[in-house]
Amino acid sequence: MPAAPALTPLAADYMEQQASGLLSGAVMLDPAFSVHRHAVMPPAGLAWLKTVPMTEPVAAAVHALAGDGGDRFSFLSQEERVMALAASTAARLIALYEPTEALQRLHKVREVVSRP
């Protein structure tokens, strides 16, 4: 199987921007969200994260985001940042919805963003 082609810098930047926006949207979906306090990830999302294999740098960034500490990205590659944002988004959605419904919602988002 041939390797996947490398993303252009513009495509990689777009992917990171989209992943960041998805995480912001997932945070704001939480009924307990308030701009007046940290957006700490609910326990169900933290429990799900324990089942996801991640490299140590990505895991550190994801756990910082779970506690609403966002300044752990400077040492990550762009690919690792996208992975951390995506894992954080999935965990927050799973904390809000049953895993099956969260997966359905993620598929709908994927369909929309993958349209030309």
Number of C-alpha atoms within 10 A of each C-alpha: 3 4 5 6 6 8 10 9 10 9 11 15 15 12 16 20 13 16 21 19 14 19 22 14 14 19 22 15 13 17 8 11 13 11 7 6 9 12 18 17 21 18 13 17 22 20 13 16 21 11 8 11 9 16 11 9 16 24 20 15 24 28 18 18 22 23 14 15 14 12 10 16 18 9 12 14 12 16 13 19 22 21 20 27 24 19 22 30 26 22 29 29 27 23 21 20 16 11 17 10 13 18 15 11 15 16 12 12 12 11 10 10 10 8 6 4
